Structures are given as structure tokens and as C-alpha cells.
């Protein structure tokens, strides 16, 4: 179950990165996350998105690998929450971009 959640999280992060990049490049929208917006200004949109998504994925993989040492229910809950939140963000971004 946890491995499936990690794979889903990774796929959602990749899809969100692509949708975010397309939205920021082609539609007159601004990034809502101030941290990401600052990173975009410092590193460029594509590089910043890639790095932010990689950090998120590395954190989730770390939790997956350490789940035996930590409370397994907490890890499963965290992975599930990450997948649900990423799904919501991706859906929100898609609706926002397609509505313009």
C-alpha cells in the first residue's frame, strides 16, 4: 500500500510540475505559493519547479524507507495526505488553467 502511495505521489508531483510550468508560461497567472514564487525569481521557473518537486519526492521516499522505524500508521497517513493534497492541487491548477 505504501509503495503505491509513493508512486502516486511521484506521478502527481510530476504532473503538477508540468501543469504549473505550462500555466505560468502560457496563462497570465501568478504563483500562489510565496516560497515557490521566490524560487522562480532566483532560479528560473523550470529549474525551481524541478528542484521543489524533487525535494518533496525525496522527503516522501525517506518516509517510505523509514516507515519500519517510525510509526507505520503515521507514515501511511502522511503518504495518503500527500497524495490527496497533491491531487487537489493538480485538479485546482487544471481547472484554473482550462477556465482561461
C-alpha positions as CSV (number, residue, x, y, z in Angstrom):
1,X,0.0,0.0,0.0
2,X,2.7,2.5,1.0
3,X,4.7,1.8,-2.2
4,X,1.6,2.5,-4.3
5,X,1.1,5.8,-2.4
6,X,4.8,6.8,-3.1
7,X,4.4,6.1,-6.8
8,X,1.1,8.0,-7.0
9,X,2.7,10.9,-5.1
10,X,5.6,10.9,-7.6
11,X,3.3,10.9,-10.6
12,X,1.1,13.7,-9.1
13,X,4.2,15.8,-8.4
14,X,5.4,15.4,-12.0
15,X,2.0,16.2,-13.4
16,X,1.6,19.2,-11.1
17,X,5.1,20.5,-12.1
18,X,4.2,20.2,-15.8
19,X,0.8,21.9,-15.3
20,X,2.3,24.6,-13.2
21,X,5.0,25.3,-15.7
22,X,2.5,25.5,-18.6
23,X,0.2,27.7,-16.6
24,X,2.9,30.1,-15.6
25,X,4.3,30.3,-19.1
26,X,1.1,30.5,-21.2
27,X,-1.6,32.0,-18.9
28,X,-1.4,35.3,-17.1
29,X,-1.4,33.8,-13.6
30,X,0.8,34.3,-10.6
31,X,2.2,31.6,-8.3
32,X,0.1,31.5,-5.1
33,X,3.0,29.9,-3.0
34,X,5.3,32.7,-1.9
35,X,8.2,30.3,-1.4
36,X,7.9,28.9,-4.9
37,X,7.5,32.4,-6.3
38,X,10.7,33.4,-4.7
39,X,12.5,30.3,-6.0
40,X,11.1,31.1,-9.5
41,X,12.7,34.5,-9.4
42,X,16.0,33.3,-8.1
43,X,16.4,30.1,-10.2
44,X,14.0,30.4,-13.1
45,X,10.7,28.7,-13.3
46,X,11.7,25.3,-14.8
47,X,14.7,24.8,-12.5
48,X,12.8,25.9,-9.4
49,X,9.8,23.6,-10.2
50,X,12.1,20.7,-10.8
51,X,14.0,21.2,-7.5
52,X,10.9,21.8,-5.4
53,X,9.3,18.6,-6.8
54,X,12.4,16.6,-6.2
55,X,12.7,17.7,-2.6
56,X,9.1,16.8,-2.0
57,X,9.6,13.4,-3.6
58,X,12.9,12.8,-1.7
59,X,11.0,13.5,1.6
60,X,8.2,11.1,0.7
61,X,10.8,8.4,-0.3
62,X,12.6,8.9,3.0
63,X,9.4,8.4,4.9
64,X,8.7,5.3,2.9
65,X,12.1,3.8,3.6
66,X,12.0,4.7,7.3
67,X,8.4,3.5,7.9
68,X,9.5,0.4,9.8
69,X,11.5,2.5,12.3
70,X,8.7,5.1,12.6
71,X,5.0,4.6,13.4
72,X,3.8,2.8,10.3
73,X,0.2,4.3,10.7
74,X,1.7,7.8,10.8
75,X,3.6,7.2,7.6
76,X,0.7,5.7,5.8
77,X,-1.4,8.7,6.9
78,X,1.2,11.1,5.8
79,X,1.6,9.4,2.4
80,X,-2.2,9.3,2.0
81,X,-2.5,13.0,2.9
82,X,0.3,13.9,0.5
83,X,-1.5,12.1,-2.4
84,X,-4.8,13.6,-1.5
85,X,-3.4,17.1,-1.3
86,X,-1.4,16.8,-4.5
87,X,-4.5,15.5,-6.2
88,X,-6.4,18.6,-5.1
89,X,-3.7,21.0,-6.1
90,X,-3.3,19.3,-9.6
91,X,-7.1,19.4,-10.1
92,X,-7.3,23.0,-9.0
93,X,-4.5,24.1,-11.3
94,X,-6.0,22.2,-14.2
95,X,-9.4,23.8,-13.7
96,X,-7.8,27.3,-13.3
97,X,-5.7,26.9,-16.5
98,X,-8.5,25.5,-18.6
99,X,-11.0,28.1,-17.5
100,X,-8.9,30.9,-19.0
